Amino acid sequence: MTYVRIWLPVTILLAGIVLIVVRGGDETSIDGAAALWGAGLSVGLLNWLYRMGISGDRDRAEEDEARAYFDRHGHWPDELPPRQGS
């Protein structure tokens, strides 16, 4: 997964630089490099958006677990239990 999240966008961005260096910086190589940079940045952005999306799922799961705990015990997991007989 690290390859897809980090190394794939970096590899695409580096391919744009290599294209400019290999072709000597002509107009075509700059256009191609810009396209590769756009693709690399798009892959990176999509990975970031995906990670942000699944972090909400984790928060919802934690909330569901806390509510189940409340239903079983009568208090929230981060609260002290109520005193008995007071």
C-alpha positions in Angstrom: 0.0 0.0 0.0 2.9 2.4 0.7 3.9 2.0 -3.0 0.5 3.2 -4.2 0.2 6.0 -1.7 3.7 7.4 -1.8 6.0 5.9 -4.4 3.6 5.8 -7.4 3.0 9.6 -7.4 6.7 10.3 -6.7 7.7 8.0 -9.6 5.3 9.8 -12.0 6.6 13.2 -10.9 10.2 12.0 -11.4 9.4 10.7 -14.8 8.4 14.2 -15.8 11.8 15.5 -14.7 13.6 12.7 -16.5 11.7 13.5 -19.7 12.9 17.1 -19.6 16.5 16.0 -19.0 16.5 13.3 -21.6 15.0 15.5 -24.3 17.0 18.5 -23.5 14.2 20.8 -22.4 12.5 21.3 -25.7 8.8 22.4 -25.9 7.4 18.9 -26.3 9.3 17.6 -23.3 8.0 20.4 -21.1 4.4 19.7 -22.3 4.9 16.0 -21.5 6.4 16.8 -18.1 3.5 19.0 -17.3 1.1 16.2 -18.2 3.1 13.8 -16.0 3.2 16.2 -13.1 -0.6 16.7 -13.4 -1.1 12.9 -13.4 1.3 12.4 -10.4 -0.4 15.2 -8.4 -3.8 13.7 -9.3 -2.8 10.3 -8.0 -1.4 11.8 -4.8 -4.6 13.9 -4.3 -6.9 10.9 -4.9 -4.9 8.9 -2.3 -5.2 11.7 0.2 -9.0 12.0 -0.4 -9.4 8.3 0.0 -7.5 8.3 3.3 -9.7 11.2 4.5 -12.8 9.3 3.6 -12.0 6.2 5.4 -10.9 8.1 8.5 -14.6 9.0 9.0 -15.5 5.3 9.0 -13.1 4.7 11.9 -14.6 7.6 13.8 -18.1 6.2 13.3 -17.0 2.7 14.4 -15.5 4.2 17.6 -18.8 6.1 18.3 -20.8 2.9 17.8 -18.5 1.0 20.3 -18.9 3.8 22.8 -22.7 3.7 22.5 -22.8 -0.1 22.9 -20.7 0.4 26.1 -23.1 3.0 27.3 -26.0 0.6 26.7 -24.3 -2.2 28.7 -22.9 -0.2 31.6 -25.1 2.9 31.9 -22.2 5.4 31.5 -19.8 6.5 28.8 -16.4 4.7 28.5 -14.5 7.9 29.4 -16.6 8.7 32.5 -16.4 7.3 36.0 -19.2 4.9 36.8 -22.0 6.3 38.9 -21.8 5.6 42.6 -24.1 2.7 43.8 -26.4 3.4 46.7 -25.9 7.2 46.9 
